[in-house]
Amino acid sequence: MRKSAVYFFIALSLLSLGLTLVPHVFSQTQNIKIVSYSYYTDSFGDLHVVGQVQNDGPNVVNPVILTGSIYSPGGVDQADSYTQVWVAYLAPQQEAPFYMPFPQPSNSPDGTWYSLINAGDISNVDVSVVQANATSSYQYPDLKITSSSATIISSGNYSGAYMVNGVIQNTGSQTATNITVVGAFYNSTGTVVGVGYTNYLTPATLAPSGTLSFQIAALDLNQSQVPSNLKITNYALLVQTELPILQGTAPIITPSPESSSSLSSPGSSSSPQKGVNSNGSSNSAALYAVVIVIVILAVAGTTLAFSRRKPHQTVKAQRKARKDSMI
């Protein structure tokens, strides 16, 4: 089975990171802004952080690496994780989503995040940028989403999934290869509450003036079951292509406007926790520790962290679905 395009981007960049990150550990990260993020727990009590970043600087950057930490009210670090933003070659002003799963807590009575959250033992979740290297390469910029619309699936294996169908057109002069779409999904307050991605779209190439259909869903968030603060009201999509990769000065990207859903808006509710970008406070020792962790995890754990899931299933749920039918 073909690996997902996002897995390819992440695996390739993280494996190369093991050879290149140490000399660039002090790479400039101040131009990457964390626009919004939130966290949710799934039906198994696992905690996931989702959000969106923007490149505020003048240069294309690749890759963009984030770290995250969960703290207790007393400031005790409960768990740490890392991820790569779901983009290859983030252009100036461009926005891209990210997804960061956290391991199960060791100090939880039932082995899940549920009990810690219910007991008030989670104070905040911090997300920071630790790598964003400038590059002279950039993605072919002429793949445009010409139309898209959202619906909630009402039956079948994906019942409850927030699904977006759309069309991409190649408005340039080169043929694009291995195209994917990634998305950020927002609640009524404008906070990112979900993310999603496609596998490589078919056909594998898109000639100039050609069009290509796609379908993308928000991971994990079954809209018939989630609380109102996780109800999706709009979304923003980003097209990625493996080839061609161009050289030189990238064009300035106008951030994609959020596409409003025609679905009913959720009722009032407190939004998921937002965070503040604190990447400016990292010291050299912490960064070198992050380097070591990332390199080890890149080699040993990339596949586990980014396994393909159904839209409203976690990795555990997918395993369970092999034995049982799961809504």
Secondary structure as GFF3:
##gff-version 3
##sequence-region A 1 327
A	DSSP	alpha_helix	5	20	.	.	.	ID=ss1
A	DSSP	three_ten_helix	22	24	.	.	.	ID=ss2
A	DSSP	beta_strand	32	41	.	.	.	ID=ss3
A	DSSP	beta_strand	47	55	.	.	.	ID=ss4
A	DSSP	beta_strand	60	71	.	.	.	ID=ss5
A	DSSP	beta_strand	77	84	.	.	.	ID=ss6
A	DSSP	beta_strand	95	101	.	.	.	ID=ss7
A	DSSP	alpha_helix	113	118	.	.	.	ID=ss8
A	DSSP	beta_strand	124	135	.	.	.	ID=ss9
A	DSSP	beta_strand	137	139	.	.	.	ID=ss10
A	DSSP	beta_strand	143	152	.	.	.	ID=ss11
A	DSSP	beta_strand	162	170	.	.	.	ID=ss12
A	DSSP	beta_strand	176	186	.	.	.	ID=ss13
A	DSSP	beta_strand	192	197	.	.	.	ID=ss14
A	DSSP	beta_strand	205	206	.	.	.	ID=ss15
A	DSSP	beta_strand	211	217	.	.	.	ID=ss16
A	DSSP	three_ten_helix	228	230	.	.	.	ID=ss17
A	DSSP	beta_strand	234	243	.	.	.	ID=ss18
A	DSSP	beta_strand	245	247	.	.	.	ID=ss19
A	DSSP	beta_strand	259	260	.	.	.	ID=ss20
A	DSSP	three_ten_helix	279	281	.	.	.	ID=ss21
A	DSSP	alpha_helix	284	305	.	.	.	ID=ss22
A	DSSP	alpha_helix	315	321	.	.	.	ID=ss23
###
